């Protein structure tokens, strides 16, 4: 009985020690995201595609546990991804040949769980620098597709402007619900509990079953405040 009580006390002390060492931070910042592939998410006959970064944001909570010079930091973030791109297609129809130029902005909204392992470098009188990374998994919550399509035939352009909701799930015309990959993180944490960091998410999951290799890539800049 004494041994059991001793084990219970040791377990309680360990749990209390871990609980006291857990910190919480509110984080938010800027995302610059794009697709890694060079093809359109939908459609065929694409001859030339150029992509550019989509501006978005992220916000959420990060937990931290310090172990010697290392920190384990899981988080839960609402984050936007996606891409801007321009696609030019040369096609031939019964009425003759024409060029179709599509300008598209696809915004994808995710709930993301990153788990980073960081190495801390103390800076006297300032705080600490940190560097590291880890895996992430994300679930698609919603998405939007805004586009302008201009078809030019015999010098006469025809414009089509529209927007729609991105469909999620399996299938050639849908975005998969699950995204995953690896991320890298570097930053500084000050003694006043404010931190700044830059990160990069490298998506490993194909976004669709349409045969293209599009994946999420996101550069982020974040500010945080450790309130515990």
PyMOL commands that set and color helices and strands:
alter all, ss='L'
color gray80, all
select helices_A, chain A and resi 2-21
alter helices_A, ss='H'
color red, helices_A
select strands_A, chain A and resi 22-35+48-52+54-67+70-93+96-123+127-153+156-165+178-190+194-203+216-226
alter strands_A, ss='S'
color yellow, strands_A
deselect
rebuild
show_as cartoon
